[in-house]
Amino acid sequence: MMSEIRYTKSHEWIRVDGDTATVGITAHAAEALGDVVYVEVPAAGKVVAKAKEAAVVESVKAASEIYAPVSGTVTEGNQALADDPALVNRDPTGDGWFFKMTVADKGELADLLDEAAYEAMVAESN
């Protein structure tokens, strides 16, 4: 089964593969931020709460929080971003992911947007 990507209204994406979920920011968010110069990812073992700060990204324009799309426990932070924060700009939904986590309550995924709903929200905000 293909893993489905869900989106938050604050422009994070989450892809769930079995018990592990990968979280990052959307291409729209990466574009809006401009050149990313610094990323702080959470450490493995950190417990994150849905819609609460989980990571930080700084660009030439602004610093912003990255929120956890759902509650759970971080299993891995993307250390590649420490060495190469611009990965977020180059490949926001691929190698530019922020962290992986286990999802505490898969029911929380139902509150997130599917791709069509996210695209519609972005189109409305432009």
VMD Tcl script that draws the C-alpha trace (Angstrom):
set ca {
  {0.00 0.00 0.00}
  {1.31 3.44 -0.85}
  {1.83 5.60 2.16}
  {-0.44 8.59 2.10}
  {0.82 12.06 2.82}
  {-1.37 14.31 4.99}
  {-0.94 18.04 5.55}
  {-1.45 20.57 8.33}
  {-2.84 24.07 7.95}
  {0.59 25.28 9.13}
  {2.27 23.65 6.08}
  {3.80 20.52 7.57}
  {3.43 17.15 5.86}
  {3.41 13.70 7.43}
  {3.86 10.39 5.65}
  {3.01 7.28 7.65}
  {4.70 3.98 6.78}
  {3.52 1.30 9.19}
  {4.46 2.45 12.68}
  {6.83 5.20 11.56}
  {5.85 8.64 10.31}
  {8.14 11.10 8.55}
  {7.50 14.84 8.99}
  {8.67 17.83 6.97}
  {7.45 21.08 5.50}
  {5.70 21.49 2.18}
  {7.25 22.93 -0.97}
  {4.92 25.90 -0.51}
  {6.33 26.54 2.97}
  {9.93 26.10 1.80}
  {9.31 28.58 -1.02}
  {7.69 31.08 1.34}
  {10.62 30.83 3.75}
  {13.25 31.47 1.12}
  {16.80 30.19 1.58}
  {16.95 28.02 4.68}
  {20.15 28.67 6.65}
  {19.59 26.73 9.89}
  {17.43 23.85 11.06}
  {17.04 22.52 14.59}
  {15.55 19.03 14.63}
  {14.29 17.20 17.71}
  {16.37 14.44 19.28}
  {15.29 10.80 19.29}
  {13.13 10.12 22.32}
  {11.55 13.57 22.44}
  {7.81 13.35 22.96}
  {5.92 15.77 20.73}
  {2.32 16.89 20.98}
  {-0.02 17.53 18.07}
  {0.15 21.16 16.88}
  {3.00 21.98 19.30}
  {6.53 23.03 18.37}
  {8.78 20.13 17.38}
  {11.56 21.75 15.34}
  {12.82 25.15 14.24}
  {13.77 26.40 10.79}
  {15.51 29.68 10.03}
  {15.79 31.27 6.64}
  {17.25 34.51 5.39}
  {13.76 35.98 5.89}
  {12.49 34.53 9.17}
  {12.66 31.89 11.85}
  {9.65 29.69 12.32}
  {8.53 26.75 14.34}
  {7.74 23.41 12.79}
  {4.76 21.84 14.52}
  {4.12 18.14 15.07}
  {1.18 17.11 12.86}
  {0.22 14.46 15.42}
  {1.35 13.41 18.90}
  {4.05 10.79 19.33}
  {7.70 10.13 20.02}
  {10.58 11.20 17.80}
  {12.64 8.25 16.60}
  {15.14 10.21 14.51}
  {16.02 13.80 13.66}
  {17.39 14.43 10.16}
  {21.03 15.17 10.97}
  {21.76 15.90 7.30}
  {19.92 19.21 7.75}
  {22.49 20.38 10.30}
  {25.21 20.12 7.66}
  {23.07 21.17 4.71}
  {19.98 23.18 5.72}
  {19.36 24.06 2.05}
  {18.16 20.45 1.56}
  {14.84 21.80 2.82}
  {14.66 24.10 -0.21}
  {15.96 21.54 -2.70}
  {13.85 18.57 -1.65}
  {11.26 19.58 0.98}
  {9.16 16.43 0.64}
  {12.11 14.07 0.18}
  {15.61 14.32 1.67}
  {14.67 17.59 3.39}
  {12.45 15.85 5.97}
  {12.79 17.07 9.58}
  {12.12 14.08 11.81}
  {10.66 10.60 12.03}
  {8.31 9.59 14.80}
  {5.99 6.92 16.09}
  {2.37 8.07 16.11}
  {0.64 7.82 19.49}
  {-2.91 7.99 18.12}
  {-3.50 7.30 14.43}
  {-6.97 8.79 14.88}
  {-5.30 12.23 14.92}
  {-4.38 11.75 11.26}
  {-8.08 12.10 10.38}
  {-7.90 15.80 11.37}
  {-5.24 16.52 8.76}
  {-5.77 17.64 5.17}
  {-5.38 15.42 2.15}
  {-3.44 16.74 -0.82}
  {-6.50 18.17 -2.61}
  {-7.67 20.02 0.51}
  {-4.16 21.35 1.18}
  {-3.75 22.56 -2.41}
  {-7.13 24.27 -2.22}
  {-6.13 26.01 1.04}
  {-2.85 27.22 -0.50}
  {-4.65 28.45 -3.63}
  {-7.10 30.42 -1.48}
  {-4.30 32.06 0.48}
  {-2.50 33.30 -2.65}
}
mol new
graphics top color blue
foreach p $ca { graphics top sphere $p radius 0.5 }
foreach p [lrange $ca 0 end-1] q [lrange $ca 1 end] { graphics top cylinder $p $q radius 0.2 }
display resetview
